[in-house]
Amino acid sequence: MTEYEKLANAIVLQAVKDYRHALKHQKKCPNSRDAKAQIDELERFFRSGWYTALTTVDGEYLITELRKEALK
């Protein structure tokens, strides 16, 4: 794995961790503006050209799976 691939993976993994955290926070505090703003920002990232340059994992699929996970 190249250094570029390691960096790309680290960026995506951090976004996933942040998204999970924001979804959990929203579940605890449904009216949280901060959680909603972070979720919106991360979903824009998962749908962005930059995200698709970093990984081959479909952003919509990732959003769907992480939302399912958060509902458990």
Secondary structure, 3 states (H helix, E strand, C coil): CCHHHHHHHHHHHHHHHHHHHHHHHHHHCCCCHHHHHHHHHHHHHHCCHHHHHHCCCCHHHHHHHHHHHHHC
